[in-house]
């Protein structure tokens, strides 16, 4: 039996002073003091402070023992991070020679960010002008993941998220060897055709493209990408959905629609049985997703930075409108925990509500009923956090009751 004494426990409906008892990797008992309540289960938009004890005090004098007044949050559940690709391809032409070394570095960064369950997002398929290397990393990561798990090298629970580029004419062939891998539990449908979704503003795309070949080369690439999208997206989408239908209906795979922008995008996703609207680009799409029962996932970097880097809707606006259903770190693992506390400090959210966006909500989206909350009977996936000058600092991370960071 392990005891984590006297912390600010971020429970599903309150933040209470209390103690946890853990046995066999599971939370067995919570001893909480109701008189120490700091906030009650209110949702985004409420004017809630963190409590008069002072959220920025790490180890408040005379008040705390054990975990020194730190917050103990549920371990974060990450649906979509591109971070493993960054370790495998730290520069466009620099392919790291050891996939296992890259995976271990990624795993350590994920754990240090308070993430205890991660869905490593890997691309299948490419669009015109993109490096082929990025689309061929899946086999390397899957093989390294198998070795890492077998040898007990990984700190957190890793699953795989396949990002399917619908513009690629070879997509179905590339997907076939991996589509039935049980580690692939999330599959997202992407369309990066210029003029669509994330790149509906073609000028924003132009500004981000490599200009070394001149303006004429940029226009040729944009036109080539448009043609690919027109030829292949619709057929690939139908074939892909048919191919994975059995896994989706069997509950072993969740589908996400990526960068929904219009009402038509959301209506199509809802009709196809897709459960997650991943990074909606407009308020219209996010509102439509909520109305049609899709879970809306927002990017934590967007919230932390104060807006989108590519001109899409600000996640803070989704939060204000009650349309933010969950958070993903996307390309910065540390951003999710920062976003949780930003929602509290800058947007008036209760801490337990903001924390749920990074833990309970994504766990629910992905059918992970055994984690995402601090409650008896659930996995003891926990992150201990202190606030230093308003910045959340991870002080300890536990996965199934074992300290991993």
N, C-alpha and C positions, 0 to 999 in steps of 0.2 A: 504494500500500500504506500503510495506517495501522496504527501500533502503539500499543497501550495498555499502557504498561509497568508492571510490578510492582504487582499488586493482589492482594487476597484473592479469588480466583475461586470463585464458588459454582457448582460443577459438579454434574452429576446425582447423583454418588455421593460427593462430598467437597468440602471447602473447602481450596483449595491456593493457595500463593503462585505467581504466574505472570504471564505476558505474553500478550496476544492480538494476532494479526495479522489485519487486516480488508482485504478487497479486493472491489470490486464489490458492496458491501452485505452481504457474506457473511463469516462467520468462516472464515478459511483455515487458521490454525494456532494451537495452544495450546502454549506452552512452560511447563510446570508443574513445580514442585519438590516431589516426593513427601515430602521431609523437612519441608516446611512444612505438612503436613496438620493441620487443626484438628478435623475431625469426619468420620466415615465415614457411608455412606448408611443410617443408621438411621431408623426411622419414628417417628411420634408415640408418646409414652409412655416413650421411653428417657430415661435421666438423662444428658444430654449438655450440656457447657459449650461456650462459643464458642472456648475455647483460651486458653492461658496468656499469649498476647501482650496480651490485654486488649481486649475487644470495644468498650469505650467510649473507646478512645484514638484520636483523630482525628489521624493524623500522628505515630505513636509515635516518640520521639526516637531517632535513630540506626538505626532498623530499616527504614524504608520510603523509597522514592523514587518518582518517577513519580506514581502516584495516591495517594501519601501514606498507604498502608495502608488505604484505603477498601475496602469490599466492592464487587465487581462482580457484580451479579445479572442473570439473564435479565430482559428487559423484561416487565412484568406484562401478562397477558392478561385483560381484563375482560369477562365474559359479560353483565353486567346492571348498568347504572347509570341511574338516573332523573335524573342531574345536568343533562342538556340541558333537560329540562322545567323545572327550577328556574331556569335562565337565561331561558327564554322566558316563564315565569309566576313572576316573583320574589315576587309577592303574588297572592292569588286573583283580584283584579279588575284586575291590572296586566299586560296582555299586551304584551311588549316589541315595539316596532314593527319591528325589523329581525331577522329570523331568522338572517341571516348574522352579524350582530354577536353575537347570543347564542351561536351555534355556535362562533365564534372564541374567545369568552371561556371556554366549556366546554372546547374543545380545549386551550387554554393550561393550564387547571386540571388536566386529565387528564394532560398531559405532565409537569407539575410534580409529579404524584403518582407518577411512575414507571411509568405505564401506557402501553404502546406499541401495543397493539391494543385497541380499545374497541368493544363492541356497545352502541350507544345505544338504550336501552329506551324505547319510545313506546307509549302506550295506544291501542288501537282498541276502541271500545265504552265505554259508561258504565253505572254502576249508579244507581239511584234516589238523588236528592239530590246527585249530583256535577255539577260544572261541565262543561258541554259543551265548553268551550274546551280542556280538557286532552286530550280525545279527538279533537281536530281538528288536532293539531300535526304529524301525520306528514307531510302534504303540504308544509308549510312547511320542516320539517327536511330532507326529501328533496331539495327544490329547492335549499336553501342548501348542502347537502352536495355536490350536483353542481357548483355554482359554485365552492365552496371547493376541491374536488379539481382542477377544470379550471384554476384559476388558481394552483395550488400554494400555497394559503394555510394548509393544515392541517399540523400537526406530526406527528400520529400516524395510524395506519391505522384508519379508521372503518368499521364495519359496522352494520347495523340489526337490532334485536331488537323484534319486535312482541309486545306483551302483549295478549292477547285476553280481554276481559271477557265471559264466557259468559252472564251474566245479561241482556245487552242484546238485545232482540228484533231490532234492526237490525244486529247484528254482522256477518253474512255480507255484507250490502250494503256496509257500511263497509270490510270487508276486501278486497273484490273488486278495487278499483283498484290495490292494492299487493302482493297476495299473490304475484305472479310477478316482482316487482322483484328482480333478482339480488343487490342489496345486502341484502335481508332474508334472513339466513342462520340466524336463531334465532327460533322462535315459541314462546311459552309460553301455557298454558291457565290462566286465572284464574277463580275462583269466589268472589266476596265476599258470598255469601248469608249473612245473620246466622244463626248456629248452625252454620255449616260452616267447616272449614279454619281460616284465620287468625282468624276471628270465631266459633269454636265457643263461646267465652265471650262471650255477648252483653253481659254487664255491662261487660266491658273495652271493647267497642265503644261502649256508651253513654257511658262516661267520656271518650271522645275526640271525641264528636260536638258540633257547635255547639249550645249551649244557649240561644241568644238567642231562639228561638221558644217556649221552654218545654218541659216534660216531655211534654205531649200531642203536640207536633209531632215530638219524637224518636220516640215510640212509633208514630206514624203512618208515619214514614219507615222504621223497622225493619220494620214489617209489610208495607209496599209492596215493600221489597227482598226480603223472604221470598217474596212472591207471584211476583215476577219470576224468582227463582231456581227455584222449583218449576215454572214454566211453560216456561222457556227453556233452562236449562243442559244438560239431557240431549240435546235436539234440536240445539242449537248445537254441542255437542261432536261428535256424530256427523257432522254436515254439514261442520264445519270439517276434521276429520281426513280425510274423503273428498276434500275440495277440495285438500288439500296432499299427498296420498299420493304423487303422481308426483314431486314435488320431494324428499320425504323418501327415497323409494326410489332416486332418482337421486343422492343424496348431496349435494345443494345446500342442504338445509335440515335443521336439527336441531330436535327438539321437546323441550320441557320442561314438566313438570307443576308447578304453583305451589302452595306451601303444603299439601303432602300431610300429613294428620293421622292417618289410620287405616290399618290393614292393607288395607281395601277400596280406599282411594284408590290405594295403591301397586300393588295387584294389577291394578286397572283400567289404570293407566298402563303397566304392563309388558305387558299383553295388547294394548294399542294401539300398541306399538312405540315408546313414548316413551323417550328416552335419559337425560334428566336429571331428578332430583328436586330442584327449586329451592326452597330454604329450607324443608325439612320442619319441621313445627311440633312434633313429638313424637319422643321417642326410639324409640318403636314404629315410626313411619313411616320414620325414618332406617335403622333396623336392617332393616326389610323391603326398603327400596330396595337396600341393599347385597347382601342375599341374592338379590335378583332381577336383579341386574346393572345397576341404574340408578346413574349417577354422582350423588353427593350434593353439592350446592352449599350452603355456609353463608355467612351474612352477616358480613362483617368488622366492621361496627359493633357487632353483638351481642357478638363476642369482645372487642373493645376496651373496650366499656362494662361488660362483666361479665355481660351477660344481655340478654334481649329486652325491647324497650319495650312489647310487647303481650302478654306472658305466655306466649310460646312457649319451646321448649326452648333452653337455653343452648348456644351453639356450642362453648364450652369443654367441655361434657359430651360432645358429639359427638366432639371431639378425644380426650378421655380414653378413650372407648369404641372408638376406631378406626373411626369412622363418618363422619369428615369427609373428603370426596373432593376439595374445591376451595373456593376463597374468591371472594367477589364484594364489591365495595365498596358495592353497593346505593345508598344515598343520601349517602355521604361518600367521595369519591374517595381521599382520603388515608388512609382507614382500612385498606386492604388491606396496605400496607407496614407500618403499625403492627401489624397483626395478625400478620404474619409474624414480627416480632421479639418480640411478646408470647408467641407459641407457644414460642419459644426460651427467653426469660428467665423466664417464669412457668409453663410447662407441660412443660419438659424435652425439647423437640423438637430434633433436629439442624437446623442452619440450612438445609442443602441440602434436607431434607425439608419444612420449613416453606415455603421459597421455592417449591418445586415446586407447592404448593397454589395459588399465585397466578400460575403461569406454565405449567409443563408440563401440569399437570392440566387446567386449562380449555382449553388448546390441544388436548389430546387429546379432550376432550369435544366440541369443535367441529370436529374434523377438520382442524386447522391443523398439518400435519406439518412445516412449514418453520420453526417458531419455538417458543419456550417453554423452550429449553435453551441453555446455552453449550456448543456442540459444533461441530467442523469441518463445513462444508457448510450450516449453518443461518444464517438471517438474523441479522445483527448488531444485534439489538434488545437493548439493555443499559441498566441503571440503576446508576449509581455512588452508593453510599450511605455516609455516615459516621454514627456514633452520637454524639450529643451528650446527655450526661446520661441515656443510655438511650433517647433518642428518635431514630428514624431520620430523617436529614436527606438529602434528595435533592440531590446535588451536580452531577450531569450525567445526561442521558438521550440515548441514541442510537437512532435508528430506521433500520434498514437501513444502519448504519454512519455516518449523518449525525447530528451533534449537533443536537438540537432544543430542549434546555433545559439 
